[in-house]
């Protein structure tokens, strides 16, 4: 049986929550379920609006898309969101430059389909093996350097430029979306989150909470509380599927 929870928190330092989350274990359009985390950016309240408008546009487009291929459905919906954000930014100078990350997932049986733009992440944890793996790849300047061998992953974790992202919904007319397909083993846990969580907790710390015997709601709450205990420097968004 699929269980899920979605929670977000403003954190300890920010005055506005620009993260936006969504979960539905019910069918939307031709997707059996959908889970989304978006982390907005932009002056005034542009980031807050960008994340909300993006998630809402994705849901609206998923609901009417005629195809059944999860990758095509999510790509179509996110591309539509990109056009909406760019149009709204062009209509209001105070929203110029707004954008958002997005990580979205849907499960069909044990097949996990993931779409990603930016540096919000999706992890899969296996409590039986005590292992956690990051499925998405950050679209950030620092992560590009890691992939090219110019920086160690340990250095990247705390690099001052790690938040400079190279892709965002709304940033450019042409948007490239990354897609991933994973076969899940029994009892594996899926985590979608914004960088407000991953900046405060190492992957191993996240894993230790996910491996525990707590229920899915308690696990999500513990992740949130621990991120805030470690400083809560940014908004925190968590969607957990078990």
Backbone as CSV, one residue per row, in Angstrom:
resi,resn,N_x,N_y,N_z,CA_x,CA_y,CA_z,C_x,C_y,C_z
1,UNK,0.843,-1.192,0.000,0.000,0.000,0.000,0.888,1.256,0.000
2,UNK,0.536,2.191,-0.878,1.320,3.412,-1.017,0.908,4.429,0.054
3,UNK,1.914,4.916,0.794,1.696,5.989,1.758,2.528,7.188,1.330
4,UNK,2.029,8.386,1.605,2.808,9.569,1.261,2.443,10.724,2.174
5,UNK,3.357,11.683,2.258,3.128,12.906,3.024,3.908,14.036,2.367
6,UNK,3.349,15.243,2.402,4.021,16.418,1.851,3.982,17.529,2.892
7,UNK,5.157,18.054,3.251,5.224,19.136,4.234,6.265,20.175,3.800
8,UNK,6.039,21.406,4.200,7.006,22.469,3.921,7.064,23.409,5.114
9,UNK,8.223,24.062,5.264,8.443,24.953,6.398,9.288,26.129,5.936
10,UNK,9.040,27.293,6.497,9.755,28.501,6.092,11.218,28.483,6.515
11,UNK,11.566,27.641,7.508,12.933,27.598,8.016,13.163,28.675,9.062
12,UNK,14.416,28.875,9.431,14.762,29.787,10.529,15.221,31.167,10.063
13,UNK,15.553,31.315,8.784,16.176,32.558,8.325,15.316,33.373,7.352
14,UNK,14.419,32.727,6.632,13.685,33.401,5.564,12.378,34.029,6.066
15,UNK,11.949,35.077,5.371,10.695,35.746,5.719,9.541,35.294,4.834
16,UNK,9.859,34.538,3.791,8.860,34.097,2.828,9.167,32.668,2.415
17,UNK,8.129,31.860,2.285,8.323,30.483,1.834,8.079,30.410,0.335
18,UNK,9.169,30.206,-0.419,9.068,30.124,-1.877,8.999,28.680,-2.377
19,UNK,9.009,27.718,-1.461,8.844,26.315,-1.836,7.354,26.001,-1.971
20,UNK,7.036,25.110,-2.899,5.648,24.700,-3.088,5.625,23.198,-3.334
21,UNK,4.691,22.519,-2.714,4.648,21.053,-2.765,3.263,20.573,-3.192
22,UNK,3.231,19.350,-3.711,1.945,18.752,-4.079,2.087,17.234,-4.038
23,UNK,1.049,16.582,-3.585,1.007,15.116,-3.627,-0.406,14.662,-3.928
24,UNK,-0.524,13.671,-4.764,-1.807,13.030,-5.004,-1.573,11.564,-5.293
25,UNK,-2.153,10.722,-4.463,-2.090,9.280,-4.720,-3.229,8.849,-5.633
26,UNK,-4.069,9.818,-6.008,-5.191,9.554,-6.908,-4.787,9.881,-8.341
27,UNK,-5.517,9.309,-9.278,-5.252,9.487,-10.702,-5.514,10.933,-11.121
28,UNK,-4.590,11.502,-11.881,-4.784,12.799,-12.525,-4.477,12.616,-14.009
29,UNK,-5.476,12.818,-14.842,-5.287,12.539,-16.260,-4.907,11.080,-16.450
30,UNK,-3.829,10.849,-17.191,-3.369,9.482,-17.423,-2.219,9.069,-16.507
31,UNK,-1.942,9.888,-15.485,-0.968,9.487,-14.474,-1.694,8.901,-13.266
32,UNK,-1.225,7.776,-12.748,-1.902,7.142,-11.608,-1.744,7.924,-10.308
33,UNK,-0.734,8.789,-10.241,-0.445,9.600,-9.057,0.602,10.627,-9.469
34,UNK,0.807,11.628,-8.632,1.859,12.601,-8.941,2.324,13.272,-7.659
35,UNK,3.638,13.530,-7.610,4.276,14.136,-6.443,5.249,15.204,-6.954
36,UNK,5.201,16.413,-6.363,5.979,17.533,-6.891,6.581,18.376,-5.767
37,UNK,7.830,18.806,-5.981,8.467,19.852,-5.167,8.994,20.910,-6.121
38,UNK,8.667,22.182,-5.822,9.179,23.312,-6.604,9.764,24.339,-5.648
39,UNK,10.929,24.858,-5.974,11.639,25.832,-5.141,11.833,27.102,-5.965
40,UNK,11.025,28.127,-5.658,11.017,29.333,-6.457,12.153,30.281,-6.154
41,UNK,12.413,31.170,-7.101,13.452,32.185,-6.938,12.992,33.451,-7.644
42,UNK,13.428,34.587,-7.143,13.073,35.862,-7.761,12.751,36.904,-6.717
43,UNK,12.969,38.157,-7.045,12.733,39.254,-6.110,11.267,39.446,-5.805
44,UNK,10.990,40.353,-4.849,9.624,40.614,-4.387,9.016,39.258,-3.989
45,UNK,7.840,38.913,-4.517,7.304,37.581,-4.233,7.304,36.726,-5.495
46,UNK,8.237,37.034,-6.417,8.308,36.310,-7.679,8.562,34.823,-7.526
47,UNK,9.462,34.460,-6.608,9.768,33.049,-6.415,8.584,32.273,-5.884
48,UNK,7.881,32.875,-4.951,6.692,32.236,-4.387,5.647,31.985,-5.465
49,UNK,5.431,32.985,-6.310,4.443,32.852,-7.380,4.902,31.876,-8.452
50,UNK,6.195,31.909,-8.777,6.718,31.018,-9.823,6.516,29.554,-9.446
51,UNK,6.803,29.199,-8.204,6.651,27.800,-7.789,5.178,27.386,-7.788
52,UNK,4.300,28.278,-7.294,2.870,27.954,-7.269,2.303,27.834,-8.679
53,UNK,2.600,28.811,-9.531,2.068,28.790,-10.898,2.589,27.601,-11.678
54,UNK,3.846,27.241,-11.436,4.419,26.093,-12.139,3.714,24.805,-11.751
55,UNK,3.542,24.576,-10.461,2.875,23.351,-10.014,1.438,23.308,-10.533
56,UNK,0.731,24.427,-10.447,-0.657,24.438,-10.905,-0.763,24.194,-12.400
57,UNK,0.151,24.786,-13.176,0.140,24.564,-14.624,0.437,23.113,-14.953
58,UNK,1.409,22.529,-14.274,1.727,21.117,-14.495,0.505,20.249,-14.241
59,UNK,-0.190,20.482,-13.143,-1.375,19.688,-12.813,-2.473,19.872,-13.855
60,UNK,-2.687,21.118,-14.287,-3.712,21.391,-15.296,-3.398,20.676,-16.606
61,UNK,-2.132,20.698,-17.003,-1.753,20.097,-18.286,-1.744,18.566,-18.220
62,UNK,-1.317,18.025,-17.091,-1.361,16.565,-16.908,-2.798,16.068,-17.014
63,UNK,-3.721,16.847,-16.479,-5.129,16.435,-16.449,-5.741,16.297,-17.843
64,UNK,-5.205,17.037,-18.827,-5.829,17.028,-20.159,-4.977,16.376,-21.243
65,UNK,-3.722,16.037,-20.926,-2.836,15.462,-21.944,-3.351,14.081,-22.360
66,UNK,-3.435,13.853,-23.680,-4.079,12.633,-24.181,-3.172,11.409,-24.150
67,UNK,-1.854,11.602,-24.192,-0.935,10.462,-24.245,-0.835,9.723,-22.922
68,UNK,-0.184,8.568,-22.949,-0.070,7.745,-21.748,1.365,7.524,-21.287
69,UNK,2.336,7.989,-22.053,3.740,7.833,-21.684,4.082,8.852,-20.593
70,UNK,4.493,8.388,-19.383,4.754,9.324,-18.278,5.779,10.397,-18.614
71,UNK,6.826,10.032,-19.348,7.852,11.004,-19.716,7.263,12.098,-20.602
72,UNK,6.487,11.715,-21.596,5.896,12.699,-22.502,4.885,13.584,-21.776
73,UNK,4.123,12.990,-20.865,3.140,13.768,-20.103,3.843,14.836,-19.268
74,UNK,4.863,14.427,-18.516,5.560,15.367,-17.642,6.324,16.415,-18.440
75,UNK,6.925,16.016,-19.536,7.662,16.978,-20.364,6.711,18.033,-20.926
76,UNK,5.598,17.587,-21.459,4.610,18.515,-22.009,4.143,19.503,-20.943
77,UNK,3.861,19.000,-19.741,3.337,19.839,-18.669,4.371,20.844,-18.168
78,UNK,5.615,20.416,-18.030,6.662,21.317,-17.537,7.021,22.362,-18.594
79,UNK,7.020,21.961,-19.860,7.266,22.936,-20.931,6.167,24.000,-20.945
80,UNK,4.934,23.581,-20.706,3.825,24.533,-20.635,4.024,25.488,-19.466
81,UNK,4.462,24.962,-18.335,4.728,25.803,-17.163,5.828,26.820,-17.461
82,UNK,6.837,26.408,-18.200,7.925,27.318,-18.566,7.377,28.508,-19.362
83,UNK,6.467,28.225,-20.281,5.881,29.299,-21.093,5.034,30.236,-20.218
84,UNK,4.299,29.678,-19.276,3.462,30.485,-18.386,4.317,31.422,-17.534
85,UNK,5.373,30.897,-16.953,6.234,31.712,-16.087,6.901,32.825,-16.888
86,UNK,7.367,32.520,-18.078,8.005,33.545,-18.902,6.986,34.622,-19.318
87,UNK,5.783,34.202,-19.635,4.762,35.187,-20.028,4.395,36.095,-18.856
88,UNK,4.169,35.510,-17.695,3.796,36.313,-16.527,4.929,37.258,-16.115
89,UNK,6.167,36.811,-16.255,7.310,37.675,-15.923,7.403,38.847,-16.892
90,UNK,7.041,38.607,-18.137,7.106,39.677,-19.141,5.995,40.701,-18.951
91,UNK,4.933,40.309,-18.266,3.780,41.191,-18.063,3.918,42.087,-16.832
92,UNK,4.867,41.757,-15.961,5.020,42.501,-14.706,6.506,42.655,-14.402
93,UNK,7.009,43.891,-14.475,8.452,44.105,-14.310,8.936,43.666,-12.930
94,UNK,8.058,43.674,-11.915,8.469,43.239,-10.579,8.734,41.731,-10.527
95,UNK,8.212,41.017,-11.500,8.404,39.562,-11.538,9.492,39.149,-12.528
96,UNK,10.138,40.135,-13.146,11.176,39.825,-14.123,12.287,38.991,-13.476
97,UNK,12.684,37.915,-14.150,13.747,37.063,-13.641,13.283,35.965,-12.708
98,UNK,11.986,35.885,-12.443,11.513,34.821,-11.543,11.641,33.463,-12.229
99,UNK,11.756,32.438,-11.431,11.860,31.083,-11.944,11.709,30.097,-10.811
100,UNK,11.813,28.840,-11.122,11.670,27.820,-10.089,12.326,26.515,-10.523
101,UNK,12.778,25.763,-9.550,13.159,24.381,-9.808,11.878,23.554,-9.834
102,UNK,11.971,22.348,-10.324,10.874,21.392,-10.157,11.437,19.984,-10.187
103,UNK,10.966,19.163,-9.281,11.189,17.719,-9.370,9.816,17.080,-9.202
104,UNK,9.453,16.238,-10.176,8.133,15.613,-10.188,8.289,14.118,-10.413
105,UNK,7.413,13.348,-9.787,7.516,11.897,-9.899,6.137,11.255,-9.961
106,UNK,6.085,10.110,-10.616,4.875,9.301,-10.634,5.284,7.831,-10.571
107,UNK,4.470,7.020,-9.914,4.760,5.599,-9.760,3.675,4.770,-10.427
108,UNK,4.132,3.798,-11.238,3.237,2.824,-11.845,3.745,1.445,-11.459
109,UNK,3.074,0.802,-10.531,3.603,-0.443,-9.983,4.916,-0.154,-9.280
110,UNK,5.978,-0.868,-9.677,7.294,-0.600,-9.080,8.166,0.280,-9.984
111,UNK,7.541,0.883,-10.985,8.253,1.786,-11.895,8.101,3.227,-11.423
112,UNK,9.237,3.873,-11.200,9.265,5.267,-10.777,9.758,6.119,-11.939
113,UNK,8.959,7.096,-12.329,9.327,8.022,-13.397,9.532,9.406,-12.794
114,UNK,10.657,10.048,-13.143,11.049,11.308,-12.510,11.409,12.337,-13.568
115,UNK,10.948,13.581,-13.356,11.344,14.714,-14.180,12.003,15.748,-13.286
116,UNK,13.063,16.403,-13.795,13.816,17.320,-12.934,14.389,18.499,-13.710
117,UNK,14.239,19.691,-13.095,14.896,20.904,-13.570,15.397,21.647,-12.343
118,UNK,16.697,21.963,-12.291,17.240,22.699,-11.158,17.929,21.809,-10.146
119,UNK,17.948,22.260,-8.881,18.696,21.509,-7.865,17.841,20.942,-6.738
120,UNK,16.516,20.932,-6.908,15.710,20.113,-5.997,15.960,18.658,-6.362
121,UNK,15.838,17.775,-5.398,16.324,16.412,-5.614,15.273,15.332,-5.363
122,UNK,15.546,14.162,-5.938,14.805,12.952,-5.596,15.802,11.868,-5.196
123,UNK,15.536,11.256,-4.041,16.344,10.156,-3.524,15.495,8.894,-3.429
124,UNK,16.159,7.758,-3.488,15.533,6.474,-3.164,16.344,5.830,-2.051
125,UNK,15.665,5.488,-0.961,16.331,4.862,0.188,15.823,3.438,0.353
126,UNK,16.754,2.548,0.699,16.410,1.145,0.946,16.710,0.820,2.407
127,UNK,15.683,0.772,3.270,15.910,0.492,4.695,16.545,-0.865,4.953
128,UNK,16.263,-1.861,4.098,16.823,-3.200,4.299,18.334,-3.218,4.082
129,UNK,18.789,-2.466,3.078,20.220,-2.420,2.758,20.929,-1.241,3.415
130,UNK,20.148,-0.388,4.103,20.706,0.830,4.707,21.473,1.639,3.659
131,UNK,20.788,1.874,2.526,21.433,2.609,1.438,20.506,3.720,0.950
132,UNK,21.102,4.800,0.483,20.354,5.902,-0.100,21.089,6.370,-1.344
133,UNK,20.348,6.612,-2.414,20.973,7.045,-3.658,20.202,8.231,-4.229
134,UNK,20.954,9.211,-4.706,20.353,10.376,-5.348,20.108,10.023,-6.808
135,UNK,18.857,10.122,-7.224,18.498,9.766,-8.595,18.689,10.952,-9.533
136,UNK,18.229,12.120,-9.134,18.362,13.311,-9.968,19.792,13.849,-9.930
137,UNK,20.108,14.670,-10.918,21.409,15.350,-10.965,21.159,16.850,-10.897
138,UNK,21.832,17.509,-9.971,21.641,18.942,-9.800,22.072,19.710,-11.048
139,UNK,21.255,20.638,-11.451,21.642,21.555,-12.531,22.211,22.807,-11.881
140,UNK,23.429,22.691,-11.421,24.106,23.808,-10.753,25.532,23.910,-11.270
141,UNK,26.097,25.101,-11.128,27.458,25.344,-11.604,28.458,24.438,-10.884
142,UNK,28.281,24.306,-9.581,29.195,23.487,-8.790,29.074,22.016,-9.165
143,UNK,27.848,21.546,-9.361,27.660,20.145,-9.723,28.248,19.838,-11.097
144,UNK,28.178,20.803,-11.991,28.807,20.627,-13.313,30.318,20.423,-13.143
145,UNK,30.911,21.181,-12.221,32.348,21.045,-11.973,32.675,19.670,-11.388
146,UNK,31.800,19.177,-10.529,31.997,17.834,-9.960,31.947,16.790,-11.065
147,UNK,30.964,16.914,-11.946,30.801,15.931,-13.021,31.979,15.947,-13.991
148,UNK,32.576,17.144,-14.157,33.731,17.258,-15.064,35.053,16.920,-14.379
149,UNK,34.990,16.593,-13.090,36.191,16.219,-12.361,36.971,17.376,-11.792
150,UNK,36.402,18.578,-11.830,37.124,19.753,-11.351,36.928,20.056,-9.883
151,UNK,36.045,19.285,-9.219,35.792,19.522,-7.805,35.329,18.224,-7.143
152,UNK,35.794,17.979,-5.930,35.369,16.801,-5.182,33.951,17.006,-4.671
153,UNK,33.169,15.928,-4.605,31.781,16.017,-4.140,31.712,16.562,-2.722
154,UNK,32.679,16.193,-1.886,32.702,16.667,-0.497,32.894,18.194,-0.449
155,UNK,33.715,18.724,-1.343,33.926,20.172,-1.410,32.666,20.875,-1.903
156,UNK,31.975,20.249,-2.857,30.777,20.846,-3.452,29.671,21.042,-2.427
157,UNK,29.586,20.135,-1.464,28.517,20.190,-0.465,28.454,21.541,0.249
158,UNK,29.612,22.159,0.484,29.650,23.405,1.252,30.228,24.578,0.447
159,UNK,30.256,24.443,-0.876,30.822,25.502,-1.707,29.896,26.722,-1.715
160,UNK,30.430,27.935,-1.598,29.589,29.139,-1.540,28.765,29.400,-2.801
161,UNK,29.181,28.823,-3.934,28.460,29.050,-5.189,27.513,27.899,-5.557
162,UNK,27.264,26.997,-4.619,26.490,25.807,-4.963,25.047,26.120,-5.341
163,UNK,24.560,27.316,-4.981,23.169,27.658,-5.263,22.992,28.351,-6.616
164,UNK,24.084,28.523,-7.348,23.966,29.100,-8.691,23.536,27.976,-9.640
165,UNK,22.262,28.000,-10.032,21.759,26.898,-10.846,21.839,27.240,-12.330
166,UNK,21.965,26.215,-13.136,22.161,26.396,-14.572,20.881,26.160,-15.371
167,UNK,19.853,25.665,-14.717,18.557,25.480,-15.373,17.444,25.801,-14.387
168,UNK,16.384,26.432,-14.884,15.208,26.705,-14.058,14.002,26.891,-14.964
169,UNK,12.843,26.527,-14.484,11.605,26.804,-15.196,11.423,28.321,-15.241
170,UNK,11.289,28.872,-16.433,11.114,30.308,-16.597,12.375,31.052,-16.987
171,UNK,13.517,30.406,-16.902,14.787,31.106,-17.151,15.049,31.357,-18.631
172,UNK,14.739,30.381,-19.473,15.021,30.504,-20.907,13.822,30.024,-21.713
173,UNK,13.768,30.494,-22.950,12.649,30.099,-23.816,12.662,28.597,-24.068
174,UNK,13.859,28.048,-24.268,13.981,26.609,-24.508,14.423,25.934,-23.212
175,UNK,13.618,25.020,-22.719,13.899,24.344,-21.450,14.208,22.870,-21.679
176,UNK,15.309,22.422,-21.110,15.655,20.999,-21.167,15.310,20.357,-19.830
177,UNK,14.500,19.330,-19.865,14.077,18.604,-18.670,14.793,17.260,-18.626
178,UNK,15.343,16.907,-17.475,15.969,15.594,-17.313,14.923,14.577,-16.860
179,UNK,15.068,13.339,-17.343,14.135,12.274,-16.967,14.909,11.057,-16.478
180,UNK,14.312,10.360,-15.514,14.913,9.168,-14.931,13.830,8.112,-14.739
181,UNK,14.234,6.854,-14.901,13.319,5.730,-14.694,14.008,4.731,-13.772
182,UNK,13.366,4.442,-12.659,13.924,3.517,-11.677,12.948,2.383,-11.397
183,UNK,13.489,1.177,-11.231,12.683,0.051,-10.756,12.855,-0.023,-9.246
184,UNK,11.776,0.123,-8.510,11.864,0.129,-7.062,11.751,-1.280,-6.497
185,UNK,12.553,-1.560,-5.485,12.451,-2.816,-4.744,11.388,-2.662,-3.663
186,UNK,10.966,-3.778,-3.098,9.953,-3.752,-2.044,10.435,-2.906,-0.866
187,UNK,9.547,-2.084,-0.333,9.782,-1.265,0.875,10.733,-0.089,0.663
188,UNK,11.138,0.178,-0.565,11.992,1.345,-0.780,11.182,2.629,-0.586
189,UNK,11.884,3.696,-0.211,11.260,4.967,0.120,11.751,6.020,-0.863
190,UNK,10.833,6.835,-1.353,11.166,7.901,-2.295,11.040,9.245,-1.581
191,UNK,12.082,10.068,-1.706,12.093,11.403,-1.111,12.307,12.452,-2.187
192,UNK,11.378,13.403,-2.292,11.564,14.593,-3.104,11.789,15.744,-2.133
193,UNK,12.752,16.614,-2.413,13.037,17.684,-1.454,13.711,18.876,-2.117
194,UNK,13.592,20.030,-1.475,14.305,21.228,-1.909,15.667,21.268,-1.237
195,UNK,16.518,22.203,-1.666,17.868,22.270,-1.104,17.890,22.786,0.329
196,UNK,16.744,23.258,0.813,16.671,23.632,2.221,16.862,22.447,3.144
197,UNK,16.595,21.250,2.644,16.873,20.036,3.407,18.306,19.559,3.173
198,UNK,18.700,19.458,1.910,19.998,18.845,1.600,21.184,19.735,1.953
199,UNK,20.950,21.040,2.114,22.028,21.919,2.583,22.302,21.725,4.074
200,UNK,21.289,21.292,4.799,21.409,21.166,6.244,21.777,19.748,6.693
201,UNK,21.444,18.753,5.879,21.693,17.360,6.247,22.511,16.665,5.163
202,UNK,23.491,15.899,5.573,24.227,15.047,4.646,23.321,13.891,4.219
203,UNK,23.634,13.271,3.086,22.836,12.148,2.606,22.726,11.040,3.655
204,UNK,23.816,10.773,4.345,23.811,9.706,5.357,22.853,10.025,6.498
205,UNK,22.774,11.304,6.883,21.847,11.704,7.947,20.402,11.543,7.489
206,UNK,20.135,11.911,6.238,18.793,11.716,5.681,18.447,10.231,5.675
207,UNK,19.406,9.417,5.226,19.188,7.979,5.176,18.864,7.384,6.524
208,UNK,19.595,7.762,7.545,19.366,7.197,8.878,17.953,7.448,9.372
209,UNK,17.394,8.611,9.018,16.011,8.898,9.411,15.041,8.047,8.589
210,UNK,15.329,7.890,7.314,14.434,7.112,6.453,14.473,5.617,6.757
211,UNK,15.595,5.127,7.281,15.703,3.694,7.598,14.946,3.324,8.875
212,UNK,14.551,4.300,9.657,13.979,4.043,10.981,12.605,3.381,10.877
213,UNK,12.091,2.964,12.025,10.786,2.301,12.080,9.629,3.282,12.205
214,UNK,9.912,4.577,12.168,8.844,5.576,12.279,7.908,5.494,11.074
215,UNK,6.664,5.937,11.248,5.758,5.984,10.098,6.164,7.128,9.174
216,UNK,5.553,7.179,7.995,5.989,8.116,6.963,5.826,9.571,7.411
217,UNK,4.770,9.879,8.133,4.563,11.250,8.613,5.626,11.647,9.627
218,UNK,5.961,10.742,10.526,6.977,11.031,11.541,8.353,11.190,10.902
219,UNK,8.647,10.382,9.884,9.927,10.510,9.184,10.052,11.888,8.542
220,UNK,8.994,12.330,7.861,9.023,13.637,7.215,9.191,14.743,8.249
221,UNK,8.453,14.640,9.343,8.536,15.656,10.396,9.929,15.686,11.017
222,UNK,10.533,14.521,11.200,11.870,14.449,11.786,12.909,15.060,10.845
223,UNK,12.785,14.806,9.550,13.679,15.443,8.569,13.580,16.956,8.667
224,UNK,12.351,17.457,8.723,12.113,18.895,8.813,12.716,19.481,10.089
225,UNK,12.428,18.849,11.212,12.914,19.348,12.499,14.437,19.328,12.561
226,UNK,15.044,18.282,12.006,16.497,18.165,12.040,17.151,19.241,11.174
227,UNK,16.560,19.526,10.011,17.087,20.589,9.154,17.037,21.932,9.879
228,UNK,15.971,22.182,10.598,15.864,23.436,11.358,16.827,23.462,12.537
229,UNK,17.021,22.322,13.168,17.986,22.243,14.276,19.409,22.523,13.787
230,UNK,19.691,22.167,12.541,21.020,22.382,11.957,21.199,23.790,11.393
231,UNK,20.188,24.619,11.544,20.317,26.015,11.100,19.134,26.549,10.327
232,UNK,18.432,25.676,9.599,17.253,26.084,8.844,17.481,27.323,7.998
233,UNK,18.553,27.331,7.208,18.945,28.531,6.466,18.033,28.856,5.287
234,UNK,17.195,27.918,4.893,16.331,28.137,3.726,14.987,27.473,3.989
235,UNK,14.039,27.745,3.093,12.770,27.024,3.146,13.036,25.538,2.956
236,UNK,12.206,24.716,3.555,12.379,23.264,3.474,11.113,22.646,2.902
237,UNK,11.254,21.830,1.873,10.125,21.132,1.279,10.433,19.652,1.207
238,UNK,9.476,18.841,1.631,9.664,17.386,1.661,8.398,16.702,1.179
239,UNK,8.548,15.786,0.223,7.482,14.871,-0.145,8.053,13.467,0.001
240,UNK,7.407,12.671,0.816,7.914,11.327,1.133,6.893,10.291,0.710
241,UNK,7.368,9.257,0.000,6.504,8.191,-0.499,7.068,6.866,-0.009
242,UNK,6.236,6.080,0.600,6.707,4.800,1.168,5.781,3.677,0.741
